[in-house]
């Protein structure tokens, strides 16, 4: 028996079928949106904690000190790398062979 011929002949059955389909879709969407919302809330709370610590968290200005220290560390590492590469001609080391000089 074909389901379309059964539905075409009875409009009440068609209305009940559409109503059940809408209820099932509402349940699926409701649970799906809750799961997506929990994931987004978890993601945003991690960023909130990070920016709270680096912004004006426990000690105001702590974030500026951490960022400044990070920039100073990067500059120090860059200086050491450049000076090591520059000294490869006078004092060859294993680092020089690693980078191909």
Residue, then its C-alpha position, 0 to 999 in steps of 0.5 A: x500500500x502506497x503511503x501517498x495514496x493513503x494520505x491523499x484520501x484522508x485529510x485528517x491523517x495528513x494533518x495528524x502526520x504533519x503535526x507529528x512531524x512538527x513535534x519531532x522537528x521541534x524536539x530535535x531543534x530544541x535539543x540541538x540548539x541547547x547542545x550548540x548553546x552549551x558549546x558556545x557558552x563553554x568556548x566564550x567562558x574560556x575566552x572570558x577567563x583568559x581576557x579577565x586574567x590579561x585585562x584587569x584581572x586579579x591585579x590591575x595592570x597585570x596583563x600589561x606586564x605579562x604582554x610586555x614580558x612576552x614581547x621582551x622575551x620574543x625580542x631577546x630570542x630574535x636577538x640571540x638568533x640573529x647574533x648566532x647566525x652572524x657568528x657562524x662565519x667566525x665560530x661554526x657550531x652545530x647550530x650553524x650546520x643545522x641551519x645550513x651555514 
